[in-house]
Amino acid sequence: MSAEPVSIYPQLGEAPEVHREVLLCLMRNGTATSIELRRAAGLSPSGINHHLAIMLAQGLIVRRTQRAFPSGRGRPAFGYAITRKGEGLFPARGFGFVLRVLGSLARSEPNVVEDAISRELQPLVEEARNRLRGSGSLPERLQELQQLFEEWGYITNIAATAVHAGGLEQAHCPFSPIARACPQVCALESQLLSAAFRGFDVRKVDSRSSGSRTCRWSVRKVRSVDSDAGSAASLATRSA
């Protein structure tokens, strides 16, 4: 029976008990077989395989070949290991300390922080430009950006209300904890979107910092002065 997809829980305490036991076992031991994980969780073979399939699909664990047979006979032994995504569910008080230091620095030396974030953001800007360079219509560009953002850890929704207008909603932002300590991150995120959508007017219409549940952006095609002048000239010619 295939495992049904399950939404990712934000922290270890909200995970099902079986998943907590599996993750704790892997954190303590590095790797473990399904038999070892079954014993740790107190499940049957079919029960543990069901949960391991779900956790593999979630990207919380990986399966690796632990032992290969040179003769080619017999079944290889498989082991499981936790991923960085799985490790991210564990409490990290050190991260909170880093955020407090960053927030203090952002208040005392805002220009230094902005320069540092801008430098680190530049590779992301270039990646976005390159990925969107071959995209055609605005809906296609928004879909490409959505895929790119989700690779970076965002959860996004897009809407193309017309050929030259659309919107982007960030249901989850991986930089939210940093942005709360250092608001400059949000301003530089605006620069990233503007760079990715050259020729479009990109505006933030809602944000978490102002109390909204999500951050939302509107994207509209900018009409050039030359295009407007050409349209006016054409209209004047037809009128004459």
C-alpha positions as CSV (number, residue, x, y, z in Angstrom):
1,M,0.0,0.0,0.0
2,S,1.4,3.4,-0.9
3,A,1.9,6.0,1.8
4,E,-0.4,9.0,1.6
5,P,1.3,12.4,1.6
6,V,1.4,14.1,5.0
7,S,2.1,17.8,5.6
8,I,5.3,18.7,7.2
9,Y,5.1,19.6,10.9
10,P,6.9,22.8,11.9
11,Q,8.8,21.3,14.9
12,L,9.6,17.9,16.4
13,G,7.0,18.3,19.2
14,E,4.2,18.3,16.6
15,A,5.3,15.2,14.8
16,P,3.5,11.9,15.3
17,E,5.1,9.8,18.0
18,V,6.4,7.2,15.6
19,H,8.2,9.9,13.6
20,R,9.7,11.4,16.7
21,E,11.1,8.0,17.7
22,V,12.6,7.4,14.3
23,L,14.2,10.9,14.1
24,L,15.6,10.6,17.7
25,C,17.0,7.2,16.9
26,L,18.7,8.4,13.8
27,M,20.1,11.5,15.5
28,R,21.6,9.4,18.3
29,N,23.0,6.7,16.0
30,G,23.6,8.3,12.7
31,T,22.1,5.4,10.7
32,A,19.7,2.6,11.5
33,T,18.1,-0.3,9.7
34,S,14.3,-0.7,9.5
35,I,14.6,-3.5,12.1
36,E,16.3,-1.1,14.6
37,L,13.8,1.6,13.9
38,R,10.9,-0.9,14.2
39,R,12.2,-1.8,17.7
40,A,12.7,1.8,18.7
41,A,9.1,2.7,17.6
42,G,7.5,-0.5,18.8
43,L,5.9,-1.3,15.5
44,S,5.4,-4.3,13.2
45,P,7.5,-4.5,9.9
46,S,4.5,-3.3,7.8
47,G,3.8,-0.5,10.3
48,I,7.3,0.9,10.3
49,N,7.7,0.6,6.5
50,H,4.5,2.6,6.1
51,H,5.8,5.5,8.3
52,L,9.3,5.3,6.7
53,A,7.7,5.7,3.3
54,I,5.9,8.8,4.5
55,M,9.1,10.3,6.0
56,L,11.1,9.5,2.8
57,A,8.5,11.4,0.8
58,Q,8.6,14.3,3.2
59,G,12.4,14.5,2.7
60,L,13.1,14.0,6.5
61,I,15.1,10.8,6.0
62,V,17.1,9.1,3.2
63,R,17.7,5.4,2.5
64,R,21.2,4.2,1.8
65,T,22.8,0.8,1.0
66,Q,24.9,-0.2,4.0
67,R,26.4,-3.3,2.7
68,A,27.0,-4.5,-0.9
69,F,27.6,-8.1,-1.9
70,P,30.5,-8.5,-4.4
71,S,29.2,-11.8,-5.5
72,G,25.8,-10.2,-6.3
73,R,24.0,-12.8,-4.2
74,G,21.6,-12.0,-1.5
75,R,19.8,-8.8,-0.8
76,P,21.8,-5.7,0.1
77,A,21.2,-4.2,3.6
78,F,19.6,-0.8,3.7
79,G,20.0,1.8,6.4
80,Y,18.3,5.1,7.0
81,A,19.8,8.5,7.9
82,I,18.3,11.8,8.8
83,T,18.5,14.7,6.4
84,R,19.2,18.4,7.1
85,K,15.5,19.0,6.7
86,G,14.8,16.4,9.5
87,E,17.5,17.9,11.7
88,G,15.8,21.3,11.3
89,L,12.8,20.0,13.3
90,F,15.0,19.8,16.4
91,P,15.1,22.7,18.8
92,A,18.1,25.0,18.1
93,R,18.6,27.6,20.8
94,G,21.8,28.6,19.1
95,F,19.8,29.9,16.2
96,G,17.8,32.2,18.5
97,F,21.1,33.6,19.9
98,V,22.3,34.3,16.3
99,L,19.1,36.1,15.5
100,R,19.4,38.3,18.6
101,V,23.0,39.2,17.6
102,L,21.8,40.0,14.1
103,G,19.0,42.1,15.4
104,S,21.4,44.0,17.6
105,L,23.7,44.6,14.7
106,A,20.9,45.6,12.4
107,R,19.9,48.4,14.9
108,S,23.5,49.6,15.6
109,E,25.0,49.2,12.1
110,P,22.2,49.0,9.6
111,N,24.4,49.9,6.6
112,V,26.8,47.1,7.4
113,V,24.0,44.6,7.6
114,E,22.4,45.8,4.4
115,D,25.7,45.5,2.5
116,A,26.3,42.0,3.8
117,I,22.7,40.8,2.9
118,S,23.0,42.5,-0.5
119,R,26.2,40.6,-1.2
120,E,24.7,37.3,-0.2
121,L,21.5,37.9,-2.1
122,Q,23.3,38.7,-5.4
123,P,23.8,35.0,-6.3
124,L,20.0,34.4,-5.8
125,V,19.2,37.4,-8.0
126,E,21.4,36.0,-10.7
127,E,19.9,32.6,-10.4
128,A,16.4,34.1,-10.7
129,R,17.3,36.2,-13.7
130,N,18.8,33.1,-15.5
131,R,15.8,30.9,-14.7
132,L,13.3,33.5,-15.9
133,R,15.3,34.6,-18.9
134,G,13.8,32.0,-21.2
135,S,10.2,32.3,-19.9
136,G,7.7,34.0,-22.2
137,S,4.4,35.2,-20.8
138,L,3.8,36.5,-17.3
139,P,2.0,33.3,-16.2
140,E,5.0,31.2,-17.4
141,R,7.4,33.5,-15.6
142,L,5.3,33.3,-12.4
143,Q,5.2,29.5,-12.6
144,E,9.0,29.4,-13.0
145,L,9.5,31.8,-10.1
146,Q,7.2,29.7,-8.0
147,Q,9.2,26.6,-8.7
148,L,12.4,28.4,-7.9
149,F,11.1,29.9,-4.7
150,E,9.9,26.4,-3.5
151,E,13.4,25.1,-4.1
152,W,14.6,27.9,-1.7
153,G,12.1,26.8,0.9
154,Y,9.1,29.1,0.2
155,I,5.5,27.9,-0.1
156,T,3.9,30.1,-2.7
157,N,0.6,30.6,-4.6
158,I,0.5,32.4,-7.9
159,A,-2.3,34.1,-9.8
160,A,-2.3,35.5,-13.3
161,T,-5.2,37.8,-13.6
162,A,-4.4,38.8,-17.1
163,V,-1.7,38.4,-19.7
164,H,0.2,41.4,-18.3
165,A,-0.8,41.3,-14.6
166,G,-0.6,38.7,-11.9
167,G,0.3,38.1,-8.3
168,L,2.5,36.1,-6.0
169,E,1.6,35.1,-2.4
170,Q,4.1,33.7,0.1
171,A,2.2,31.3,2.4
172,H,5.5,30.4,4.0
173,C,8.8,32.3,4.0
174,P,12.0,30.6,5.1
175,F,13.5,34.0,6.0
176,S,10.7,35.0,8.4
177,P,12.7,34.5,11.6
178,I,15.5,36.5,10.2
179,A,13.2,39.2,8.9
180,R,11.7,39.7,12.3
181,A,15.2,40.4,13.7
182,C,16.5,42.2,10.6
183,P,13.7,44.0,8.6
184,Q,16.3,44.9,5.9
185,V,15.8,41.3,4.5
186,C,12.3,42.2,3.3
187,A,13.5,45.3,1.5
188,L,16.2,43.4,-0.3
189,E,13.7,40.7,-1.2
190,S,11.8,43.4,-3.1
191,Q,15.0,44.1,-5.0
192,L,15.3,40.5,-5.9
193,L,11.8,40.3,-7.3
194,S,12.2,43.6,-9.2
195,A,15.4,42.2,-10.8
196,A,13.8,39.0,-11.7
197,F,10.8,40.8,-13.4
198,R,12.5,43.4,-15.4
199,G,10.0,45.4,-17.4
200,F,7.3,44.8,-14.7
201,D,6.1,46.9,-11.8
202,V,6.5,44.7,-8.7
203,R,4.8,46.0,-5.5
204,K,4.2,44.5,-2.1
205,V,0.5,44.8,-1.2
206,D,0.5,42.8,2.0
207,S,3.1,41.7,4.5
208,R,3.4,39.7,7.8
209,S,5.1,42.6,9.4
210,S,1.9,44.7,9.0
211,G,-0.3,41.9,10.5
212,S,-1.3,40.0,7.4
213,R,-1.2,36.2,7.3
214,T,0.9,36.2,4.2
215,C,3.1,38.4,2.1
216,R,1.5,39.3,-1.3
217,W,3.0,40.9,-4.4
218,S,1.4,42.4,-7.5
219,V,3.2,42.2,-10.8
220,R,2.2,44.3,-13.8
221,K,3.7,44.9,-17.1
222,V,5.2,48.4,-17.5
223,R,4.1,50.3,-20.6
224,S,7.0,52.1,-22.1
225,V,6.9,55.7,-23.1
226,D,7.8,54.8,-26.7
227,S,4.9,52.3,-26.8
228,D,2.5,54.9,-25.5
229,A,3.7,57.5,-28.0
230,G,3.4,55.0,-30.8
231,S,-0.2,54.2,-29.8
232,A,-1.1,57.9,-29.7
233,A,0.5,58.5,-33.1
234,S,-1.4,55.6,-34.6
235,L,-4.7,56.9,-33.1
236,A,-4.0,60.4,-34.4
237,T,-3.3,59.0,-37.9
238,R,-6.6,57.0,-38.0
239,S,-8.5,60.1,-36.7
240,A,-7.0,62.2,-39.6
